[in-house]
Amino acid sequence: MPQPTADGPTANATDPSFSFKDIPRSINNIPPAGWSWGEKQETEKFKEKQDQLAELRKQATDAMSDMTEATLESILSGAEALKAKLIASRELRKQQEEQLRREIEEQEKNPPRLI
């Protein structure tokens, strides 16, 4: 004769974990009486955690957006400063070239006298 087990179809009243009251519930997949309250509590906890994570994600996204914006503005201001410096350098070079050209023309018109 097979040994009775709580898990198998031969479970009977000799097993302390077995109860005839559980048979209809097991067959129809009906949860125990306290199950819905516990599930509701777990669902509420899960929803609270999800809300907290959503808020944390929003804060992280906002912080990253602010940092990105600040970085881009810093890069743009640096590029504008370099552009202004390049323009000033170009103007100075043009002035120096013009002055050198005038000096060369002046020397050609009035060559130095060698005695």
N, CA, C and O of each residue as an XYZ file, in Angstrom:
460
protein
N       0.849     -1.182      0.000
C       0.000      0.000      0.000
C       0.888      1.236      0.000
O       1.866      1.282      0.747
N       0.570      2.261     -0.834
C       1.416      3.456     -0.918
C       1.333      4.275      0.363
O       0.317      4.295      1.059
N       2.436      4.944      0.641
C       2.501      5.805      1.821
C       1.736      7.098      1.549
O       1.907      7.685      0.481
N       0.899      7.562      2.479
C       0.159      8.812      2.261
C       1.097     10.010      2.375
O       1.962     10.069      3.248
N       0.899     10.957      1.470
C       1.660     12.212      1.507
C       0.695     13.366      1.380
O      -0.406     13.226      0.849
N       1.137     14.526      1.885
C       0.279     15.716      1.829
C       0.204     16.272      0.415
O      -0.742     16.975      0.060
N       1.229     15.944     -0.401
C       1.273     16.517     -1.739
C       0.533     15.675     -2.766
O       0.064     16.209     -3.771
N       0.420     14.397     -2.541
C      -0.122     13.499     -3.544
C      -1.614     13.280     -3.386
O      -2.234     13.765     -2.440
N      -2.180     12.540     -4.329
C      -3.614     12.278     -4.298
C      -4.002     11.287     -3.197
O      -5.186     11.122     -2.904
N      -3.019     10.631     -2.592
C      -3.337      9.648     -1.557
C      -3.309     10.271     -0.166
O      -3.331      9.549      0.831
N      -3.261     11.603     -0.084
C      -3.243     12.269      1.225
C      -4.535     11.958      1.955
O      -5.612     11.930      1.359
N      -4.411     11.723      3.268
C      -5.617     11.414      4.037
C      -5.563     12.086      5.402
O      -4.702     12.929      5.654
N      -6.461     11.718      6.257
C      -6.607     12.369      7.548
C      -5.465     12.073      8.500
O      -5.362     12.749      9.524
N      -4.598     11.106      8.228
C      -3.486     10.808      9.126
C      -2.393     11.864      9.021
O      -1.593     12.011      9.945
N      -2.343     12.589      7.934
C      -1.351     13.653      7.765
C      -1.872     14.909      8.462
O      -2.988     15.341      8.177
N      -1.072     15.521      9.392
C      -1.567     16.692     10.125
C      -1.761     17.927      9.246
O      -2.546     18.800      9.618
N      -1.081     18.046      8.090
C      -1.233     19.228      7.238
C      -2.437     19.096      6.307
O      -2.788     20.048      5.611
N      -3.070     17.925      6.291
C      -4.193     17.693      5.399
C      -5.503     18.006      6.107
O      -5.682     17.681      7.281
N      -6.416     18.641      5.379
C      -7.737     18.920      5.929
C      -8.761     18.759      4.818
O      -8.566     19.233      3.698
N      -9.879     18.067      5.152
C     -10.931     17.877      4.160
C     -11.579     19.199      3.762
O     -12.159     19.311      2.682
N     -11.479     20.191      4.629
C     -12.075     21.498      4.317
C     -11.328     22.171      3.166
O     -11.899     22.999      2.456
N     -10.046     21.817      2.980
C      -9.237     22.450      1.943
C      -9.465     21.855      0.560
O      -9.048     22.446     -0.437
N     -10.114     20.705      0.477
C     -10.282     20.039     -0.816
C     -11.051     20.903     -1.806
O     -10.557     21.091     -2.917
N     -12.237     21.448     -1.482
C     -12.924     22.275     -2.487
C     -12.112     23.514     -2.857
O     -12.108     23.939     -4.012
N     -11.439     24.078     -1.886
C     -10.632     25.269     -2.164
C      -9.468     24.914     -3.087
O      -9.152     25.668     -4.008
N      -8.843     23.785     -2.845
C      -7.711     23.379     -3.672
C      -8.157     23.059     -5.080
O      -7.494     23.436     -6.046
N      -9.267     22.374     -5.202
C      -9.767     21.988     -6.521
C     -10.176     23.217     -7.323
O      -9.893     23.285     -8.519
N     -10.819     24.168     -6.708
C     -11.322     25.352     -7.405
C     -10.348     26.532     -7.386
O     -10.695     27.628     -7.826
N      -9.142     26.315     -6.884
C      -8.120     27.366     -6.784
C      -8.627     28.585     -6.019
O      -8.341     29.725     -6.384
N      -9.370     28.332     -4.972
C      -9.875     29.415     -4.131
C      -8.814     29.709     -3.073
O      -8.373     28.795     -2.377
N      -8.408     30.939     -2.943
C      -7.367     31.248     -1.957
C      -7.911     31.126     -0.546
O      -9.125     31.171     -0.343
N      -7.025     30.971      0.435
C      -7.467     30.957      1.824
C      -8.164     32.266      2.180
O      -8.030     33.260      1.466
N      -8.904     32.264      3.280
C      -9.724     33.417      3.650
C      -8.909     34.688      3.842
O      -9.366     35.752      3.424
N      -7.739     34.639      4.444
C      -6.941     35.842      4.707
C      -6.127     36.309      3.520
O      -5.435     37.323      3.602
N      -6.200     35.594      2.436
C      -5.347     35.886      1.291
C      -5.626     37.245      0.661
O      -4.685     37.966      0.327
N      -6.889     37.612      0.491
C      -7.211     38.864     -0.196
C      -6.748     40.078      0.603
O      -6.315     41.069      0.015
N      -6.828     40.020      1.916
C      -6.365     41.149      2.728
C      -4.854     41.295      2.623
O      -4.330     42.401      2.485
N      -4.162     40.158      2.690
C      -2.698     40.190      2.569
C      -2.259     40.663      1.200
O      -1.297     41.417      1.062
N      -2.988     40.203      0.181
C      -2.655     40.628     -1.182
C      -2.890     42.119     -1.341
O      -2.096     42.817     -1.972
N      -3.968     42.599     -0.776
C      -4.276     44.030     -0.858
C      -3.169     44.838     -0.191
O      -2.735     45.867     -0.709
N      -2.725     44.359      0.959
C      -1.656     45.051      1.687
C      -0.359     45.022      0.867
O       0.343     46.028      0.764
N      -0.056     43.860      0.290
C       1.151     43.744     -0.537
C       1.044     44.622     -1.778
O       2.026     45.237     -2.195
N      -0.144     44.681     -2.365
C      -0.360     45.519     -3.541
C      -0.163     46.990     -3.197
O       0.434     47.740     -3.968
N      -0.665     47.394     -2.044
C      -0.482     48.786     -1.614
C       0.987     49.088     -1.374
O       1.472     50.152     -1.757
N       1.703     48.155     -0.741
C       3.144     48.349     -0.513
C       3.876     48.440     -1.849
O       4.748     49.288     -2.037
N       3.507     47.549     -2.778
C       4.139     47.556     -4.090
C       3.878     48.877     -4.806
O       4.785     49.448     -5.412
N       2.636     49.364     -4.736
C       2.288     50.632     -5.374
C       3.061     51.785     -4.734
O       3.535     52.677     -5.438
N       3.191     51.775     -3.401
C       3.968     52.823     -2.723
C       5.416     52.794     -3.185
O       6.011     53.840     -3.443
N       5.990     51.586     -3.289
C       7.379     51.462     -3.761
C       7.496     51.973     -5.197
O       8.448     52.674     -5.540
N       6.522     51.616     -6.025
C       6.542     52.077     -7.411
C       6.448     53.599     -7.485
O       7.136     54.230     -8.287
N       5.593     54.183     -6.646
C       5.462     55.643     -6.615
C       6.762     56.289     -6.155
O       7.180     57.310     -6.701
N       7.403     55.691     -5.146
C       8.679     56.226     -4.667
C       9.738     56.137     -5.763
O      10.502     57.078     -5.974
N       9.778     55.001     -6.457
C      10.741     54.851     -7.543
C      10.456     55.824     -8.683
O      11.383     56.363     -9.287
N       9.186     56.047     -8.975
C       8.832     57.005    -10.023
C       9.283     58.410     -9.639
O       9.805     59.147    -10.474
N       9.084     58.776     -8.385
C       9.523     60.093     -7.906
C      11.046     60.205     -7.967
O      11.587     61.234     -8.372
N      11.726     59.140     -7.564
C      13.187     59.125     -7.618
C      13.677     59.234     -9.057
O      14.634     59.958     -9.335
N      13.016     58.508     -9.988
C      13.371     58.616    -11.406
C      13.175     60.032    -11.915
O      14.003     60.550    -12.665
N      12.072     60.662    -11.506
C      11.791     62.038    -11.935
C      12.862     62.995    -11.410
O      13.332     63.869    -12.139
N      13.244     62.825    -10.141
C      14.279     63.680     -9.567
C      15.604     63.472    -10.288
O      16.307     64.436    -10.588
N      15.949     62.212    -10.568
C      17.206     61.926    -11.269
C      17.190     62.518    -12.675
O      18.188     63.075    -13.130
N      16.065     62.396    -13.354
C      15.943     62.955    -14.700
C      16.061     64.472    -14.675
O      16.738     65.061    -15.518
N      15.404     65.104    -13.712
C      15.494     66.561    -13.590
C      16.925     66.997    -13.291
O      17.418     67.967    -13.867
N      17.589     66.277    -12.390
C      18.975     66.623    -12.042
C      19.886     66.465    -13.258
O      20.737     67.318    -13.510
N      19.713     65.381    -14.010
C      20.535     65.176    -15.201
C      20.255     66.248    -16.255
O      21.175     66.719    -16.924
N      19.000     66.628    -16.401
C      18.660     67.684    -17.361
C      19.312     69.002    -16.965
O      19.853     69.712    -17.813
N      19.259     69.329    -15.676
C      19.879     70.566    -15.202
C      21.388     70.538    -15.411
O      21.977     71.524    -15.854
N      22.016     69.399    -15.090
C      23.466     69.299    -15.263
C      23.841     69.387    -16.735
O      24.831     70.029    -17.087
N      23.058     68.748    -17.596
C      23.329     68.792    -19.028
C      23.189     70.209    -19.560
O      24.013     70.677    -20.346
N      22.132     70.887    -19.120
C      21.922     72.268    -19.560
C      23.070     73.164    -19.112
O      23.562     73.980    -19.891
N      23.500     73.014    -17.855
C      24.612     73.824    -17.340
C      25.893     73.524    -18.111
O      26.657     74.435    -18.430
N      26.127     72.259    -18.408
C      27.330     71.880    -19.152
C      27.307     72.464    -20.555
O      28.311     72.994    -21.028
N      26.168     72.367    -21.215
C      26.069     72.915    -22.567
C      26.246     74.427    -22.582
O      26.888     74.974    -23.479
N      25.676     75.101    -21.588
C      25.856     76.553    -21.518
C      27.316     76.903    -21.272
O      27.825     77.873    -21.833
N      27.988     76.124    -20.441
C      29.407     76.356    -20.187
C      30.217     76.156    -21.462
O      31.107     76.950    -21.766
N      29.913     75.108    -22.199
C      30.614     74.850    -23.463
C      30.362     75.977    -24.455
O      31.286     76.442    -25.123
N      29.104     76.419    -24.552
C      28.780     77.505    -25.481
C      29.473     78.807    -25.105
O      29.976     79.520    -25.974
N      29.500     79.117    -23.815
C      30.168     80.362    -23.412
C      31.669     80.266    -23.673
O      32.291     81.256    -24.056
N      32.255     79.092    -23.471
C      33.675     78.901    -23.794
C      33.929     79.056    -25.278
O      34.914     79.671    -25.684
N      33.036     78.495    -26.098
C      33.185     78.611    -27.552
C      33.039     80.065    -28.000
O      33.773     80.522    -28.876
N      32.093     80.792    -27.400
C      31.926     82.208    -27.741
C      33.156     83.022    -27.343
O      33.569     83.923    -28.072
N      33.739     82.703    -26.184
C      34.950     83.412    -25.754
C      36.101     83.120    -26.715
O      36.847     84.026    -27.086
N      36.247     81.860    -27.118
C      37.301     81.518    -28.070
C      37.072     82.185    -29.422
O      38.025     82.618    -30.070
N      35.827     82.268    -29.846
C      35.508     82.927    -31.106
C      35.874     84.412    -31.037
O      36.455     84.959    -31.975
N      35.530     85.056    -29.922
C      35.875     86.472    -29.755
C      37.388     86.664    -29.744
O      37.898     87.625    -30.319
N      38.107     85.751    -29.090
C      39.571     85.840    -29.043
C      40.154     85.639    -30.438
O      41.115     86.314    -30.808
N      39.592     84.728    -31.207
C      40.046     84.493    -32.570
C      39.817     85.724    -33.444
O      40.682     86.095    -34.236
N      38.665     86.349    -33.302
C      38.365     87.568    -34.071
C      39.341     88.682    -33.703
O      39.859     89.377    -34.577
N      39.587     88.846    -32.402
C      40.534     89.886    -31.964
C      41.937     89.590    -32.489
O      42.639     90.505    -32.918
N      42.346     88.346    -32.461
C      43.667     87.960    -32.966
C      43.766     88.213    -34.469
O      44.796     88.679    -34.956
N      42.707     87.909    -35.193
C      42.684     88.138    -36.636
C      42.802     89.631    -36.943
O      43.550     90.025    -37.838
N      42.063     90.461    -36.203
C      42.132     91.916    -36.400
C      43.532     92.446    -36.096
O      44.049     93.294    -36.823
N      44.138     91.949    -35.030
C      45.498     92.387    -34.670
C      46.478     91.985    -35.767
O      47.343     92.776    -36.142
N      46.354     90.764    -36.286
C      47.234     90.309    -37.358
C      47.051     91.173    -38.609
O      48.032     91.520    -39.267
N      45.788     91.527    -38.946
C      45.549     92.396    -40.101
C      46.209     93.763    -39.914
O      46.813     94.303    -40.841
N      46.087     94.315    -38.703
C      46.706     95.613    -38.416
C      48.223     95.530    -38.544
O      48.856     96.426    -39.102
N      48.800     94.450    -38.023
C      50.262     94.303    -38.110
C      50.720     94.133    -39.551
O      51.740     94.692    -39.955
N      49.958     93.353    -40.332
C      50.304     93.184    -41.747
C      50.194     94.502    -42.499
O      51.041     94.815    -43.336
N      49.163     95.271    -42.207
C      48.984     96.576    -42.849
C      50.126     97.528    -42.486
O      50.655     98.240    -43.340
N      50.490     97.524    -41.207
C      51.587     98.394    -40.769
C      52.896     97.962    -41.433
O      53.673     98.815    -41.863
N      53.153     96.671    -41.525
C      54.374     96.169    -42.163
C      54.370     96.525    -43.653
O      55.405     96.909    -44.198
N      53.226     96.402    -44.308
C      53.127     96.755    -45.718
C      53.436     98.240    -45.925
O      54.148     98.610    -46.859
N      52.885     99.098    -45.029
C      53.154    100.536    -45.134
C      54.640    100.846    -44.925
O      55.214    101.683    -45.621
N      55.246    100.161    -43.959
C      56.675    100.389    -43.706
C      57.527     99.978    -44.906
O      58.493    100.657    -45.252
N      57.157     98.853    -45.541
C      57.894     98.390    -46.722
C      57.729     99.389    -47.865
O      58.700     99.708    -48.551
N      56.506     99.885    -48.076
C      56.274    100.886    -49.120
C      57.061    102.159    -48.832
O      57.628    102.769    -49.740
N      57.090    102.548    -47.578
C      57.837    103.761    -47.187
C      59.324    103.583    -47.451
O      59.983    104.512    -47.917
N      59.848    102.428    -47.166
C      61.272    102.172    -47.415
C      61.587    102.146    -48.915
O      62.664    102.560    -49.341
N      60.616    101.648    -49.713
C      60.824    101.615    -51.154
C      60.807    103.034    -51.722
O      61.564    103.338    -52.644
N      59.947    103.910    -51.179
C      59.879    105.293    -51.644
C      61.108    106.082    -51.189
O      61.673    106.868    -51.950
N      61.488    105.870    -50.002
C      62.627    106.582    -49.434
C      63.669    105.560    -48.956
O      63.737    105.257    -47.765
N      64.458    105.046    -49.857
C      65.444    104.073    -49.421
C      66.462    104.743    -48.485
O      66.737    105.937    -48.606
N      66.988    103.994    -47.597
C      67.974    104.588    -46.677
C      69.236    104.966    -47.463
O      69.650    104.261    -48.383
N      69.820    106.068    -47.083
C      71.020    106.536    -47.762
C      72.249    105.935    -47.116
O      72.463    106.020    -45.907
N      73.010    105.350    -47.937
C      74.252    104.793    -47.448
C      75.385    105.718    -47.864
O      75.531    105.994    -49.055
N      76.156    106.184    -46.972
C      77.209    107.130    -47.267
C      78.518    106.440    -47.474
O      79.527    107.095    -47.735
